[in-house]
Amino acid sequence: MGLRLRKQHSLGDFLNDTFSLVPLIWKRALPVSLAAIVPGIAVWMLAMGSIASWVKGIAAEPASIENDPVRIFSGLMPMLLLGALATVLLFLGQAFQKAFVCAQVGGAIDGRRPRLSELLAAALHPAWIRVAVQDAVIGSLAGSVAFAVIAAAIFPFLFSVLNDVVRLKGPGGPGLRFVFEIVALYLGSIVVALAAVWWLRVKTCVSAPAAVLERVNSFSGIGRSLELVRGRGWRTFGIMFIVSLVISFGLGILTGPFTFAVAMPGYFTFLRSSTSGEKPSPEAIAALISSMTWGAGLVMLLSGLVKGTLWPSFLALLHADLRIRAGEIEAEPEVEDETAGGTRSALSETESAPPEQEDDVRGDSQGAPPQTEDPASDGGRG
């Protein structure tokens, strides 16, 4: 079952085709996505669970903590080590999931249905590492750009008014106007940083599909994305923003009830422990941390399955659309559907002909001789 492409691909087509891909890819994408993201989520939950054990240990031996404050930090080491391991596992798992989904959607766009072994081979070597390198480079660059924008706006202003900053705590300080200026500048710098990060995201949006489907290295994939998006930045930004907004909104509706059901028991235990006006007990704090851990873990799992599948699918479709607009690949002509009275969708599922119709077409294409009327029948008619 393939997908049809066309030259002009609208926002509605992207939304429709991104979600319509789910029935085509979920049987293979679901187990692979689980195998890719569950290990990292499990280790992260262990890291967060160690905080509850740390809180209980402090409550059990407060005197020893007072005599040896270093034990407070030593108790956090399991959480730090497990957290670092979870970050690495999640990063590598999400890169592999992205490579696998791009390979699967790319095959669907080309009208192919590769076997699972072929998809795994295509995603494992070397696309997985290429996508991971791209994510590391683009993520580091986005963080550096955001920090540079905020620092360039905040630090010169603070240095220029350092005297007023020092006098904030003393009498005769600058007052609310100065505080308002700092807050406004900080918020404005955040907006500019977000705009810069989104600009980088748009320019490098199809680097992963380029690396997987065009089989180029990491930096060549980034260069291909810059080339394909050139001159189409605003259109690409609008489509990406709306699609990401729709996916995030739907994901919020999906995860909300589950998160509420999982996290509420710990919150209720914590509230009951603090209603008497006393400090919450260590058991209540541990219960709160445990509930928050399970709730966050469930959100990470659902987000990894839903957004981790839909977003790479959308990027693969966007990559194909940009290549069509650049004239690198030809689009299938639109087919007028006489029964429906309109034009079929650009990336809709191709309908296969009935078996008997396929046999007739196959026979005609093989040069079968035309049927001739029996002369005897003509004589009979005469």
Summary of the structure (lengths in Angstrom):
residues: 382
radius of gyration: 29.4
end to end distance: 51.7
largest distance: 122.4
contacts: 1135
relative contact order: 0.14
helix: 77%
strand: 2%
